[in-house]
Amino acid sequence: MNETDRTAAAPEAGEAMPLPPPTFEYLVFSIRTQAELSLGLLRFGKEEEKHEPDLEAARHAIDLLAMLQEKVRGNLSVEEQRLLDNSLTELRFRYVQAVEERGRPAQP
């Protein structure tokens, strides 16, 4: 089996999954996913209980994306800029929702 066949095939037991290529999109998705996890928007497997959002960690991930946006201004393709802008808009909206939810009394 050559290298191409190995990366295309499912890994065998005990083998690690191949890592995706290091792209700008992957970086944005990685940081966005951290923020979504911190906001309690993602769950793994059969988790049924909702976890309390970690607003500090979510804010940090959002701030990382905002800093990245500032540093790369003018150096992105249209698609990359759209991905970053849309990610920040969505995460900021969800963050405000989570802050507002935390301020409300619990529903019986």
C-alpha positions as CSV (number, residue, x, y, z in Angstrom):
1,M,0.0,0.0,0.0
2,N,1.5,3.3,-1.0
3,E,1.3,6.6,1.0
4,T,-1.8,7.9,-1.0
5,D,-3.7,4.7,-0.3
6,R,-2.9,4.8,3.4
7,T,-4.2,8.4,3.8
8,A,-7.4,7.6,1.9
9,A,-8.2,4.4,3.8
10,A,-9.7,4.4,7.2
11,P,-7.1,4.0,10.0
12,E,-6.7,0.7,11.6
13,A,-7.2,0.1,15.3
14,G,-4.5,2.0,17.2
15,E,-3.6,4.2,14.2
16,A,-4.1,8.0,14.4
17,M,-6.3,9.8,11.9
18,P,-4.2,11.8,9.5
19,L,-4.2,15.5,10.3
20,P,-5.8,17.9,7.8
21,P,-3.6,20.3,5.9
22,P,-2.7,23.5,7.8
23,T,-4.9,26.0,6.1
24,F,-6.3,29.4,7.1
25,E,-9.8,27.9,6.9
26,Y,-8.7,25.1,9.3
27,L,-7.3,27.7,11.8
28,V,-10.5,29.7,11.7
29,F,-12.7,26.5,12.1
30,S,-10.5,25.3,15.0
31,I,-10.8,28.6,17.0
32,R,-14.5,28.8,16.1
33,T,-15.1,25.3,17.4
34,Q,-13.4,26.2,20.7
35,A,-15.7,29.2,21.1
36,E,-18.8,27.1,20.2
37,L,-17.8,24.4,22.8
38,S,-17.2,27.1,25.4
39,L,-20.6,28.6,24.7
40,G,-22.3,25.1,25.0
41,L,-23.4,25.0,21.4
42,L,-21.7,21.7,20.7
43,R,-22.2,18.3,22.4
44,F,-20.3,15.1,22.0
45,G,-21.9,11.7,21.5
46,K,-24.9,11.0,23.5
47,E,-24.5,13.8,26.0
48,E,-27.9,14.9,27.0
49,E,-27.3,17.4,29.8
50,K,-26.5,21.0,28.8
51,H,-23.2,22.3,30.3
52,E,-22.9,25.8,31.7
53,P,-21.2,28.0,29.2
54,D,-17.6,29.2,30.0
55,L,-18.0,32.8,28.9
56,E,-14.4,33.7,29.7
57,A,-13.1,31.0,27.4
58,A,-15.6,31.8,24.7
59,R,-14.7,35.5,24.9
60,H,-11.0,34.6,24.6
61,A,-11.6,32.5,21.5
62,I,-13.7,35.3,19.9
63,D,-11.0,37.8,20.8
64,L,-8.4,35.5,19.1
65,L,-10.4,35.5,15.9
66,A,-10.8,39.3,16.1
67,M,-7.0,39.8,16.5
68,L,-6.4,37.4,13.6
69,Q,-8.9,39.5,11.5
70,E,-7.0,42.7,12.3
71,K,-3.6,41.1,11.6
72,V,-4.5,39.7,8.2
73,R,-6.6,42.6,6.9
74,G,-6.0,43.0,3.2
75,N,-4.2,39.7,2.8
76,L,-7.2,37.3,2.4
77,S,-9.1,35.9,-0.5
78,V,-12.8,36.8,-0.6
79,E,-13.8,33.4,0.7
80,E,-11.3,33.6,3.6
81,Q,-12.5,37.1,4.5
82,R,-16.1,36.0,4.4
83,L,-15.4,32.9,6.5
84,L,-13.7,35.0,9.2
85,D,-16.3,37.8,9.1
86,N,-19.2,35.4,9.3
87,S,-17.6,33.4,12.1
88,L,-17.1,36.5,14.2
89,T,-20.6,37.8,13.6
90,E,-22.2,34.5,14.5
91,L,-20.0,33.9,17.6
92,R,-20.5,37.5,18.9
93,F,-24.3,37.1,18.5
94,R,-24.2,33.7,20.3
95,Y,-22.0,35.2,23.0
96,V,-24.5,38.0,23.7
97,Q,-27.3,35.4,23.8
98,A,-25.3,33.4,26.4
99,V,-24.6,36.4,28.5
100,E,-28.3,37.4,28.5
101,E,-29.3,33.8,29.3
102,R,-27.0,33.8,32.3
103,G,-28.6,37.0,33.6
104,R,-32.2,35.6,33.4
105,P,-33.7,33.6,36.3
106,A,-33.9,29.9,35.7
107,Q,-37.2,28.7,34.1
108,P,-39.2,26.2,36.3
